[in-house]
Amino acid sequence: KSFPFFPFFSPSFRPFHVEPTNIVSVNDDMQRVTDEASAMNKRIHYYSRLTSPADRALIAPDHVLPAPDEIYVYSPLGTAFKVDSCTDGYGKNSSLVTIFMIWNTMMGTSILSIPWGIKQAGFTSGIILILLMGILTLYCCYRVVKSRQMIPLTDTSNWEFPDVCKYYFGSFGQWSSLLFSMVSLVGAMVVYWVLMSNFLFNTGKFIYNFVHDINITDIVPGTNGSNKVICPSAASDHPPQNTTVMFSSGNRTGFELFEEWWDKSKTVPFYLIAVLLPLLNLKSPSFFAKFNVLGTVSVVYLVFLVTVKAAHLGIHLEFNWFTENEFFVPEFRILFPQLTGVLTLAFFIHNCVITLLQNNRNQENNVRDLSIAYFLVGLTYLYVGVIIFASFPSPPLSKECIEQNFLDNFPSDDIMSFVARIFLLFQMMTVYPLLGYLARVQLLRQFFGNAYPSLFHVLILNLAIVGAGVAMARFYPNIGGIIRYSGATCGLAFVFVYPSLIYMISLYRAGQLTWPALIIHIFIILLGLANLIAQFLL
């Protein structure tokens, strides 16, 4: 399949499995099997047709059938993990587990850019946009969930959304879903590389200064006191990003050498290649799926960090509805599409929602559980975004100082931020190989019919992906920009266009399409198109 899922078949649809001992020769182009294996294969296919599909008495037992492929789901900036397949079409997860899995899948690194997005849109309009985008993406996700049920006279129980696209749009739907899926995957991997470079740089800087007993002051404006907040963007005129003034008895020559070889954009992004490129070439990423819990721990810790920082910094708000002053931004700003671009990816789970809900024990609760999960995700984004924006110390700093990664507003020697960076760095280093594996499966299986045609093919693909990440970390390390561009691009297809278009076509074929439904869903498609165009204009 051309999407981040591996095909799995219910036992009644799985092919007959011939044990290797029953293969006579593997030297010919066509493998030949023994008469015994051939006869058993024919008997099982014959018996399976003597009863109705609901009667499993004469269906081949699982031990003679190949095990189902591993199934992985991902949200581009959330997490990626292995999903246990359903047995006989029935899921085993309770509603509570399903809600948590959806929340956990969506939540991720996009939360770091929500405060910046609110600053770009304005405080009041930012809150409104988070609520509206949450509702809109939830409705489109609901349309994805219901899309299979609107296909008549076809068993769609094992279909994913790309299969639905292929049913309605043919090969165009299949290849376009592959294209936009790759955009979301590669975009997420680029963001991860930029963030991992950032976190590794700050972590290394903290450790070096601690070990060598070096007290430094960054050449950036900031507040005083134990809870220091800095404004890196105000120091953009100072050449290297990690230039510092040293007040210590440390070795100045050694410190300068460290500064030269440990640079956020010039060296650190290249150091990551030695660790991550070999991991990308592994045939199976199942080992890394075991660390999925780190995503939950990271998000919970970020919420804790935000709460503690806000308690110490206090609330700093001033409402200026349309005018900007030295320390505060207007409540409504023309740059608001930058937030909608980020939110399109922040609320993006449309690629794997069918698989997640398929494992729900109570299928009749799918819509309710999905709605609750979206509500919790929106609430988390609102809490972190609003608290960081409101507590940002203005004055003395301007709200414009809020960075695209809000952890950059805390110096590298801040203990709580150091712990957050460690958590996030390790989590991303475990998710990154999973995302690379999904990209490999989608692309190489589509072109070569094999997810691992050879080490050469896999290495070329991984070098291209890693090269894109290194180039962005070196020349355009702006995660907010990367998130909004990739979010608006892949969201145009999977969030806005395909769900609405498929719904309208299915209603038209059933003779149930009304003017209100037509107008509403065309409007949704136009919103997605406007969202994409606006990213390149602002």
N, C-alpha and C positions, 0 to 999 in steps of 0.2 A: 504494500500500500504506500501511497505517496504522502504519508503523514506520520507524526511522531507516535505511531503505535505499531506494534508488530502483530501480524494477523494471528488470530487464534480461532480455532474451530471447535464447535461443540462435538462430543464424541460421535454423534450420528453423521457428521459431515467430514470427519477426519479420514484421510486415506488409510488403506490397509498397510500395515507395517510388516515388511519382510525382514526377518532376522538376518544378520550378516552371514551366519553359518549356512543359510539356505541359498546363498549366492554361489553359483557354479564358477563364474568367471567375471573378472572385472577388466579384462584386457580389451574386449570388444567395445565398439562404440555404444552398443545397447547392452545393459547388464541382463544376463539370463539367470532365471531362478529355477530351482528344482521343481519337479512335477508335484511334490508334496506341498510346497509353498503355494504354487499356482492353484492347486485344487482347493486348498484352504481359503485362499483369497476369493475364489469363485463361490464357495459354499457360504462364506460370510455375507457377500453381496447378495446372494440369492435369498438367504434366510432373512436378511434385513428388509426384504420387500414382501415377505409373507404376512407381516403385521402392519398395523397403522404406525405412523411415526411416534405416537404417544406411548405405544407399547414397547418397552425396552427389553423384553424377555429374550429376544433373538439378536440383540445388537452386540457387536464385538466388545468384549471387556477391555478396560483401559490398558491392561498390561501388555496387550498385543498391539496397541496403537501408539504412535509417537506422542511424546509429551507436547503440550501446547507451547508455542514460542513465548518467550518472556515479553511482557507488556509493560512499557514505560509510558508515563504521561509527564507532561511538563507544561509549565506556564513560563514564558520567556524570561521574565525577571523574578519569578517566584522560585520554584524548585522543580527538580525532576526526580522521580522515584519509580520503583517497580510496583506494579499492581498485581495482586493475586487474581487469577482469572476466576470467573463464576463457574460453578458446577451445575450443569443441567439448566443453565439460564437463570439461576437464582443467586442473588448476591448474598453475602453473609454479614455485611456491615450494618450496624444500627444507624438510625438517623443522626444520632449525636456524632458518631465516627465519620459519617459521610460529610456532615457540615464542617467538622474539623479538617478533614482532608481537603475540601475545597478551599477553605480559608488558608490552610498551610501551603497549598499549591500556588495560590495567587499572591500571597504575601512574600515580599522579598526585597531586593535591592531598590526597587522603585520607591520604596518608602523614604529613602535617603533624599530624593529629589522633590518630594511633595511640598516641604516648606518653601523651597525656591520657586516652585510653580505657583504657590499662593502669593508669593511676593510679586511675581510677574503679572498675575491677574489682578491683584488687589485683594485685601483681606476679605471684604464682604463678598465680592464676586467669586473669589476662590472657594469660599465655603459653599456658595450656591452651585458652582460648577461641579464640585465633588459630588454633591447630592444628585444633580441632574444627570451627570455622566454615569453615576452608579445605577440610576433607574433605567437609563437608556440602554446601557450595556447589559443589564439584567434582562430587559425585555428581548433584546436580540439573542441573548443566550437561551432564553425560553423558547424562542423560535427555532434555534438549533436543536434543542432537545425534542421538540415536537415534529421536526422535519421528516423523520423516518416514518412516523405514523400516518403521514398524508400521502404516502406512496401506495396505491392500491394493488392488490393481487400479486404482491411480491413479499417474500420473507426477508425483512430488513433487520432481524434481531441481532445479527452480527455485524451490521454496517456501522461505519463511522461517518462523520460529516463529509469527508472527501468522497466517500462512496455515493452519498446523496448528491454532491456536486457533479460527479461523473454521470449519474443517472439523468440529471436535468440538462447538463451542458456538454456531455460527451467528453471527448479528449481535451477540449479546451478547459473544462472544469477540473479535470485531473491534473493537467500541467500547470494551470494557474494556481491551483491549491498548493502544488509543490513549490512554485515560485514564491508565493507569499509566505508559505511556511518556512522556507529557507531564509527569507528576509528577517522573519522574527527570530529564528535560531541564530543566524550569524550576527544580527544586531545585538542580541542578548550576550553572545560570546565576546563581542567587541567591548560592550559595557563592562563585562566581567573583567576583561584584561586591563582596562583603564582603572577600574576600582582595585583590582589586586595589586597593580603597580603602586597605586596611591597608598594602600594599606601596608604593603611590604616596605615602602619607603619610610613611612612614619614609624612603623614598628622597629625597623633597623636603626633609625635615628634615635628613638627612645632608648633602645638597648645600648647603643654605642655611648651615648651621653651618660647613661646610668653607670656603665662599667668603668668609664674613664673619669667619672666624677666631674663632668663638665656641666656648668650652668650657663645656659645660653638664652638670649633674648632675640626672638625673631624680629626682623626689620619690617614689621607690619604694625599698623595701628591696632590697639586693643585696650581692653579694660584692665584695671589693676585688681589685685586681690587673689585669693586662692581659686576662685572660679573664673578664670580668665577666658574671655571671648575675643577672638581676633578677626581681622578683616583682610584676608589675603588679596582680594581683588583691588584694594586700595594701594597695594604695594606692587602692582603689576609693572611699574616703571623700573623696579629694581631687577637687574638681570637675573641671576639664577633664582629659581623658585625657592631653593633651600639655602639662600645666603643668610648667614647669621652673624651676630656679634658675640664674641666669646668673652666671658668674665670668669676666668678660672686659672688654675695652676697647671692645666693640662698641656700636652705637647702640641704646640700650634702647628708645626709641620705635619704631624700625623693627622691632626684635625682637618687641615686643608686638603690633605690627600684623600681623606674619607669623603669630604664634601665633593671632591672631583669625581670619585668613583661611585658615589652613592647619590645619584641625581634622579629626581622623580620622573623626568621625561627622557633623559639622555642615556641612562644606563640601566636602571631598575627594570623597565619593561623587557629588556633583552635577557636579564638574568632569569626571568620566569620561563623562558624557552627551555632551559635545561631541565626543568622540573616537569613542565606540563606537556611538552611535545611527546616524550616517550609514553606518557599515560594515555594520550589520545590514540596511540597506535595499538592499544590493547584490543583484543577481539571482543571481549565482554566487559561491560562496566559494572557488573553485578556487585562487585566488592564495594564500590563507591555508593551504591544505593543504600548500603547499611547505615550511612551517616546522615540520612534524611532528617533525623531529629535535630541536627545542628541548625537547620533553617528555623525551626520553631524556637530553639533556645536563643538564636540571634535576634529574632523579632521581639521576643519577650524582654530580652535584655535591653534592646533599644528603647522600648516603651518605658522600662525602669529608668534608664539613663535620662530620657527626656523629662520624666517626672521629677527626678532629683535635681537636675539642672534648673528646671523652672521654679522649684521651691526655693532655691538659693538666689536666683536672679530676679524673681518677681515678675510682675506683668508691666509691660511698657507699650501702651497703645494710645494712639491719638487718631481720631476719625477726621480725615480730610477727603471729602467725597470725590472731588475731581482735580484738586490742586495738589502739587507735590511740594514739600519743603525739604529742608536740609536733612532731617532725620526720619521722616515718614513718607510712605508712598500712598497714592490715592486709593480709595476703596474700589474704584473701577478703572481698569487700565486697558488700553488697546492691545496689549500683549497677551491677553487672556488665552488665545489659541495655543500658546506654548504650554499652558497647563492642560488643555484638553488633549493635546498630543501625548503628554506624559500619562494622563489618566486612561487613554485608550489602551495602553500597554499595561498599566497598573491593574485594570479591571479585566484583563484578557485571560480567559480560560476556555474560550469557545472551541479551541482545538481538541480539548480532552474532556470536556464536561460529560459527553455521552458515556465514556468509559468509566469515569468516576461514579456517575449515577447508576450505571449498570450493576455496580457492586452493592447497591443499596438494597437491604433486605425488604423494605416496604416501598415498592415501586410507586404506589399511589401517593407517597409523600415527597416525590422528587421535586416538584415545583416549590413546595413549602420549604424543603431543606435547602434548595438552591437560593431561594429568596433570603432565608435567614443567614446563609453564608455570605451573600453579597452585603447584607446589612452589617455584619460584623467586620468585613473587610473595609467597607466605607467608614465605619466608626473608627477603626484603627488608623486609617489614613487621616481622618479628620482630627483625631486626638493628637497624633504626632505633628501634623502640619500646623494646626492652630496653636498648640503649646509652644513649639519652637519659634513660630513667628511672633506670638504675643510676648514671650519672655526674652526675646532678643534685645539686649540692652541699648535702647535708643532714647535719648542720648546716653553715652557719648558717640556710639556708632550709629550709622544710618541703616535702616532696614534693607537698603540696597546691597549691604554687605553679606546678606544671607547667600551662602554658596550653593552650587548645584548638588554638592554632597555636603549635607549640613555638618558632618563630622569634621570637615575642613575648617569650620569656625572655632574649633577647639585645638589648642596647640598640641604638638606631638608629645609633650611631657605631661599631658593631662591623663591621670591614671584611668579614669572611667572610660575615656575615649580610646585609650590604649587597649583595654580589655575588649571593647566593642570591635576594634579593628582586628584583633587576634581572632575572635569568633568568626567574623565575616570573612577574613582571609582564608581560614581553614575550611569554612563552609563552601566558599566559592571554588576552592581548589578541588573539592569533592564533586561539586555539581558540574564544573566545567567539562570533565571527561564524559559525563552523561550527555550533555548537550552536543558535544562533538560526535559521540556515538550515534545520537539520533539524526544529526545532519548527515553522517556517513550512510546510515541505513536508508534514509529517504532518497538521497541523491544517487548513490552507487547502485542500490537495488533497482532504481528506476531505469538507469542506463545500462547496467551490466547484468541485472538479474541476480546479483549476489552482493551482500553487504560488505564482504571482504574479498574482492576478486583477487587481490594480491597486495603484498606490503607496499609495492611501488605506487599503486593507485591510491591506497589509503594515505601514504606519506605525502603525495602531491596535494591531495585535498586538505590534509591537516596543515601543511605548510602555507597554503593559501589562506586558510582561516586564521592561523596564528599570525601570519604576515599582516592581515587586516587589523588585528588587535594591536600589534606592536606599532603599526603606522599611526593608528588613532591615538594611542597612548603617547606617542612621540610628538605628533603635530596638532592633534585636536582632542585634548583630554577633557572634553566637556560632556559629562554623562547626561546632563539634562537635554542637550542638543541631540545626542545620539538616540536617547530614549524616545524623544518626541518624533523624530524623523522615522525611525523604524516602527514605532507604535502607530502612527498615522497611516503608514504604508500598508502594513499587514492588517491593521484594523479596518482599512477601507474594504478589503475583501471579506474577511472572516467575521467582522462585527457588524458592518453596515450593509454591504451590497448583497452577498450571497444569502444570508438568512431572510432578508426582505424580499429579494427577487424570487427565491424558491417558494416562499409563502404565497406571493402573488400568482405565480405560475400554477401552483397546486390548486388555489382557489379558482382560477380561470378554467382549468381543465375539469373541475368539478361543477362548474357553472354557478359558483357562489361568490365570485368577486364583485364587490360593491365599490361605489365611488369613494366613500370615506376610507375604506381599507387601501384602495389604490393611492389616494392622495397622501395618506399618512406614511405609507412605506416608501413612496417616491421621495417624500420629504426626508425620511431617515437616510436614504441613499445620498441625497444632496448634502445632508449634514456631514456625512463621512467624506465626501469629495471636497467640500469646503474646508474641513478639518485638515486634509492633506495639503491642499493648495496654500492654506494660510501659513503652514510651517515654513514654506520657502519665501514667503513675503515679509515675515516678521523676524 
